[in-house]
Amino acid sequence: MDMEKLRQYREKQGLSLRGLAKMAGVHYVSLVRLEAGTFDPRLSTLRKLAEALHVSVCDLIDQPQPTKGGPKHGTHQTKGRVVRRVSSGRR
């Protein structure tokens, strides 16, 4: 997992690795390894780091923010109106 964003947010806020580790309650060595790309963090670690940096977990891992609805949820936008997919199964 590429954690370049983590380093960018940390440096932008003027935090050292030790400072961020202390703020987030994460071990310093884990943070060093995470930024170096030799360690895949747990979700709980990402949440702690995101909270300390005042960003979302999605911001740290460079993924788009999830949205509600959409084709996988059975609804999607079509020309300004919501369309619900009807199940073809019998009830």
N, C-alpha and C positions, 0 to 999 in steps of 0.2 A: 504494500500500500504506500503510495507516494504521499508523504506528509510535508511537502513543500509549503503548503498553505499554512500549516501550523507555525513553521518558522517565520513566515511573512507576517502573520498576525502578532506573534510574540515580539518580533523586532519592531514592528510598527508602534507597539505600545511601550517600547523601551524596556522590555523585561529580559532579564538574563534567564538562562536555562534553570538555574537554581531558584530564581525568584518565582518563575511560573510553577515550578515543581512544588514549592512551598505553598503558593496560593491555591493550587488545585488539589493538594494533598496526594500528589503522585511522586513516586520515587525518582530522584534526579537521574539515576542511571537508566531507568526505563525511558525517561524523556529524551535523553541523549540518543539512545538506541532507536527510538521512534523517529526522531528527526533524521537520523542517518539512514533510515529505511531498512534496518535490520531487525525490526520488531513490529509485529502486527498487534495493535492495541485491542483490548476488550472494549465493548460498547460503554461500559461504566467508566472506563478511563477517558474515552473520548468525551463523554458527557461532562466529567469533571473539568477537563481542559477547556471545553467550549464555554462552560459557565464562568470559569476564571477569566477567559478572554472576552466575554460578553458577545459571543457569536453562536450560531447554531452548529450542530454536529455536521450538517450538510455543508456548511461553509468550510469546515476544516478538511473534509474529504473531497471537496470540489465536486459535489454532486448537486443536481438541480433539486430545489425544494419540492417535496411531494405536494400534489394538489388533490382535492377531493373530487370525486366523480370520475368520469372518463369511461372509455370502452370496457376496461377491466372491472369496473364497478357497476356496470349495467346502465350507465347514463353517459351521454356525451352531448356537446353543443352542436346544433345544426341550424345555421342561419338564425342565430339569436334565440332559439328555443331549446329547451331540454327535451331530449327524446329518451324514453325508457325502452330498453330492449325487452321484448316479451319472450318468456321461456316457451319452448315448443313442447316441453314435457307435460304429461297428464298429471293431474292432481288427484 
